Amino acid sequence: MAPIGLTDVAITDFVVNQRHGVKGLVEVISPKTLPSCYIQLPEKRVTTEKLIMEAPTTGKGALSAPVIPVIDVSDWKNPTVAEEICEAAATLGFFQIVNHGVSVDEQNELRAAGRGFFDLPTEEKKRYWEGSSVSETAWYMTSFNPYKEAKLEWRDYLKFEYLSDQVDFSATWPTVCRDEVVNHSNRMKPIGRKILEILMNNLNTRMEEQDLMGTLRMNVNYYPECPDPKLTVGTGHHCDINTLTLLLQDDILGSLYARYGDKWLHIPPVMGAIVVNIGDMLQILSNDRYKSVEHLVMTSRFLSRISFAYYCGPSYDSVIEPLREVLENGEKPLYKATMYKDYMKYYFARPHTGSKTIESIKLP
């Protein structure tokens, strides 16, 4: 129920139309119960019995669910590294990498800078509200698609687009986090390139970089403390639409889950690790050899959480379809060709309903 004296309409107006975000709701109104505009429909809720927190392999109550692999990439040329990456991409769609060269200190500097933005006065943050942002490549927003969602997600975020062909692309970004966000891209891009090279080699092909990581974007996600986490969601279940996502999640509070059958498998925080997941474009290119897996983020009653999702995707005008190398033995293509910008437009025009975007281009 909405806090006493405040209707759902008033809360939505405060959060969305007045651009305070859910962090503003927590700080200004401080609801003791969860407003109903954030209470997910019963069939959409993720109950505790649907969560797999760990996967014992022996003994009474053992589960068949796997553990998300943690891969040491200190030696990228080690054949075992490629084997483990390709195996994870073909099965779980998720893995974590360690010893990748980005120090914990660098990660913590980024976390502090990201929190610095969300700690700014509301009027300063509003300057970046999507649709009227002072920047053409940085946007602040709440939920996912708050103007179309039946129920809101308990999340604010700041998203960036990196335009490497423009020297001053970050000039209008918030100064409180600009340098750290630019540096993070410089650190993530070569890592993404190495992983994509391994995955393409496994398909016996090479692709132009622009068709795999011609667009580079990042979301800084902020999840405030929540009055009743079991009734809502931080980010609703969805698949990423790009080729590859490199995620720096909270190093204490693990709230990320990947779909495993009809349940959700916990992806625990590992100190210094980067979480990697496959996006729709790689599933299409590989004709389902690689798996783009649904995932979601839960909330916490006691702690706020911040994460950084770095998205590698094709150039907007790239046409993506199953590679001829994976079809050369007469395998039937599972997807029709799609231009990446059209796929993105379709995805961002809809709320997180749980329906997979990739189904929209699946061939009969």
Summary of the structure (lengths in Angstrom):
residues: 364
radius of gyration: 20.2
end to end distance: 44.2
largest distance: 66.1
contacts: 1154
relative contact order: 0.15
helix: 32%
strand: 20%
